[in-house]
């Protein structure tokens, strides 16, 4: 673009940056508590809280303790919790506990819905907390994760969660065709308002390590990986294909996971489809930031909100983050 010399001479980009009022008037993206989803780890038993060594500041909580966390999140304006179970019993090769109506997740959902009916509850639809081998699905004799056989169990799990009252089910397994199967099963069972947040572009990332520690699947998984069903970190066109399929199959929301290392994928998804798009600031991202904050290398009061704003700038409508409580507090005190 060619501007007349006088125009260039009279343009000062810093004019609008001089005062707070003008910076606010031209701000392109904003972050609020409405953008946050808080992932929580629920334990069996009562009066239990466990620190997670690889995620300083994050705890596993039994349901009675989790109720206080849920109330705090609600009071801070956080719209939804994402539940992740810490299952220590009844792990099997075929994950029957995943769809036990009296299991940990359905019991937690029922109680949270009764106590806090206005709070959104999202449940993870995947089998890794329940399998003895730590994979997200059923396996054959050679350890390969079976697609269609896994979907049959995922459908039972999603129905179990919906019947307990979960407003959002979130298949995180990356099996082909599972969104359509779950959507049709929900419709047939009368759960026409149950929303699906699909983990559509979930990468086979090294950033999940602390999460697997948190839910207790890392020991079962051992040295195995999930590269035969989670995406190659090198690919972005494939992510668009995955998202397109999930939308066609009935997903209401789509997600990119991990978050900060994959903001280019978030941007492409939002630009291409314009659907409700979410990203997950995963455990490894949290652990890196938290370690730097605790060592005094980064200013937590600033870097937490800056990191979350990056998701909004990339096009995300919302963010799953372990910083949801802290971020909401900071935003409230601004």
N, C-alpha and C positions, 0 to 999 in steps of 0.2 A: 504494500500500500504506500503510495507516494503522497506525502503531505506537503503543503507549501511551507517554506522555511519559517515563516512567522508563526504558523500553527505549532510546529515542533518546538519553537523557542518558548511559546507561552504555555506549553503543556507541562504540568508538574504532577506526576502521579502521587507524590507524597502529600499533596494538599488534603486529599480525602482520608489520609491516614493520621493526620495531625491530632484530631480530637476523638474522644470515645464516641460521641454522638454520630459523627460522620462515618466512623468505622462500622458502627452498628447499622447505619442506614444502607450501606453498600454490601453488607455481609451476604454471601451467596448461599451458605449452608449453615444450619443450626442443629444442635444436638439437644434433646430433651429426654426426660425420664420415659416418655412415651415410646422412645426408640429402643428400649432395653428389654431384654429377656434374660432372666437370671437362672443359670443352670445350678441345680442343687443335687447333692448326693444323700440319699436316704438309706439309713441302716435298719436292720431288724432289731427288735427289742425296744427298750425304753431307757430314758435317762442316759443316753449314750451320745458322746461327742468325741470324734477322733480327728486329730490334726493330720493333714496330708503332707508328708515331708517334702515332696517335690512340688507342692503348690502352697507355699507359705501364706497363711491367712485364710485358706479354704478348709472347711471341715466336712466330714461325714457326720450326719445327724440322724438320730432316731426320730420317729414321727412327732413325739411330744416336744422335742427340741425344735424340730423344723417348723412347728406352728408359730413359734415366736419369730423365726426368720420370715415366714410368709406374711405375717402381720406387718413387720417392718417394711418389707418390699411393697406391700399394698399401700401403706401410709406414705411412702415416698413416691407413689405414682407409677411404680413399675407395673406394666400390664399383665405380665405372665411369668410363671416359673416353668422351667424345663426339668422334669424329674429323671434322675438316673439312679437305678437301684444298686446297692452293694449286697450282692447275694452270696452267702457263704455256705448255704445248704442246698441239697437237692439239685446239684448240677449234674447233667447227664449229656450223653451224646446227642439226644434228640430234643432237649430243652423243653420238656413238658411243663416245667415251672413257669415258663414265659406266659402261659395262658391260664394259669390257675386263678380262678376268680377270688380266692382268698389269699392270694399271694401279696407280696410286699407292695407292688405298685398299685393294684386295684384298691387295697385297703387305704393306702396313702391318698389316692385320688378321692375316694369317697369322703374321707375325713376333711380334706382341704376344701372340697366343694361345699360340704355342710357348714364349715366354719367361716369360709370366705367365698361366698357364691359369686361375688363380682370379680374375683381374681382368675385370670386365665391359667389353665393347667395343660401343659403339653407333655406328652409321654414319648419316650424313645421306643420305636418299634425295630428291634434288632435282637439277635439271640446271644450275642457274645457274653452278657452277664450270666447266662443260664447254661452255657455249654461247657462240658468238661474239657474241651480242647481250645476254648477261647476264640473260636471263629464266629463270624456273624451268621452262620447258617449250618445246615446239616452237611456232613461230609461223607464221601465214599471211602472205601477201604484204603485208598492212597492219600487221603487227606484233602482231596479236591472238594471245594464247596459246591454243593448241588443247587442249581437255581430253582427249578420248579418245585422240588420237594421242600425247599426252604420257604417258598412263598406260601405253601399250604399252612405252615406253622405261623408265619407272619400274619396271615389273615386272622387266624384264631387269636393271636396276641392283640391285634388292633381292635377286634370286636370286644375282647375282654376289657380293654381300656376304655372303649367308648361306652360300654354298658356300665362301667363304674362311674362315668361322668366326665371323662376327659373331653375337653372341647376341641383339642388339637392332638392328632397323632402324627408322629414324625418318623417315617421309615428312614433309617440311616444305614441300611444294609447293602444297598447298591445291587440288588438282584434285578435282572431284567424283567419288566412286566409287573412288578409288585404293586405299583400305584393303581393300575387298572383293577387288579384283583381285589385290592383293599377297598377301592371306591365302590365297586359293584357289591361287595359283601356288606359294606356299611349301608348302602342304599336299600338292599334287600332286607336288612334287619331294621329298617326304619330310622337309622341314624343319619338323616339327610342333612343335618346341620353340623355334623362333625367335620371339622376342617382337616386337611392334610397339608403339612409342611414337608415337602420332599427334600431330603438330602440329595439333590440332583447331581451336583458336581462335587463329590466327595473324593478327595485325592488320597492316594496311598502315601501318606505323609509321615515324616519322622517327628512331627510336632505333637503327636498324640500320646507320647510316652507317659507324662504325668497323669493323664486321664485314665489310662489303663491301670496305673498304680491305684488310682482313687477307687475304681470299681472292682479291682481285684481280678482283672482278666489277664494281666501281663504274665503272671506265673503260669497260667494255663496255656497261653499262647506260646510261651517259650521263644525259640528262635524262628518260629514260623512267621510268615507275613501275610498280607491281604492284597497282594498285587494282582491276583486273578479276578478280583471284583471291584476294588477301588481303583480310581483313575491314575494314570501315569502323570506325575507332576509336570512333564514336558508339554502336555497337550491342552490347547484351549478350544480349537474347533470341535473336538470331541465333547467338550463340556456343553457347547451350544446344542449339539445333537441330543445329549442326555436331557437337558432342560426341556427341549422341544417335545421329546417323548413323554416326559412326566406331565407337562401341561396338557397334552392331548389325552393322556390317560386319566386326568381328573384332579391333578394337584391344584390346590388353592394358592399355595405359596411355594417358592423354590429357595434353596439354600446353596451357598458355596462354602466349602470347608476344606482347609483352614481359611483364615481371614486375611491378615495383613500381607502374607507372602503371595496372595492370590487376588489382590484388588483389581488387577487387569481383567480377571475373569468376571468379577462382580460387574465391572463397567460394561463388558461385552454383553453379559446376560441382560442387564437392565436396558441397554440401548437396543438390543435385538428384539426383546419380548415385551418390555414395559409392564411386566406382571409384578406383584408383590415379591420383592427379592430380599433375601436375608443372608447374613454372613456370620460365621462363628469365630470369635476370637478364642482360639482353642487353648488347651492347657499349657502347651509349650510356649505359646506367645505370652500367656499370663506369667509363666514361671520366669521367663527371661526378663520381662519388665519388672516383676516383683523383686527379683534378685538384685537388679540394679538400683531399685528404689530403696530396698533395705540396706544396701551398702552405701547409700548416699551418693551414688554416681548419677542418679537422675532424680528430679523433683517430682514426686508422685502427684502432688496437687496440680501439676501442669501436664505431665506426660500422659496420664490416664485419659484425660478428656481429649488431648490432642490425638492420641491413638484411635479413640473412638470416632472422632470427627472425620478421620480419614475414610472410614467406612461410608459415612454419609456422602462425602465428597465423591466417592467412587460410584455412588448410586444405590447403596443399600437402604432399604426402608426400615430396617431394624437390625440389631446386633445381639447375638447371644454372647454374653461376657460375664466372667467371674468378678469383674469390677462393677457390676450393675448397682449394688448397694452403695459402694463408695462413690461412684460417678453420680448417682442420683442425689446423694448428700451434697456433693460439691455443687451440682447444678441448683439445688434448692437454696444454697447459701450465697449464691452469686448476687 
